[in-house]
Amino acid sequence: MNPFAARRARLAAAMEPGAVAVLATAPEALRNADSEYPYRHD
């Protein structure tokens, strides 16, 4: 199992049933004044 999947599995196991996790991700990056790069969370 890759480290990211293992981390997600540990988080899910630690949470109570029905709980929700809100995680910060990478910010959107502007390509130019009116267009963003396609969003990728990694």
C-alpha positions in Angstrom: 0.0 0.0 0.0 1.4 3.4 -0.9 2.0 5.9 2.0 -0.8 8.1 1.0 -3.4 5.3 0.9 -2.1 4.1 4.2 -2.5 7.5 5.7 -6.0 7.8 4.4 -6.8 4.3 5.8 -5.5 5.3 9.3 -7.6 8.4 9.3 -10.7 6.5 8.3 -10.1 3.9 11.0 -9.7 6.7 13.6 -12.9 8.4 12.7 -16.3 7.7 14.2 -19.0 6.3 12.0 -20.7 9.1 10.0 -17.9 11.5 10.7 -16.6 13.9 8.0 -13.0 15.0 7.5 -12.3 18.4 5.8 -8.8 18.5 4.5 -6.8 21.4 3.0 -5.5 20.8 -0.5 -3.1 22.6 -2.9 -4.3 26.1 -4.0 -5.4 26.7 -7.6 -2.7 28.2 -9.8 -3.3 30.9 -12.4 -2.1 30.2 -15.9 -2.8 33.9 -16.9 -5.1 36.7 -15.9 -8.4 34.7 -16.6 -7.5 31.1 -16.8 -6.3 28.5 -14.2 -4.2 25.4 -14.7 -6.3 22.2 -14.5 -6.6 21.4 -10.8 -4.6 18.5 -9.5 -4.6 17.8 -5.7 -1.1 16.5 -5.6 
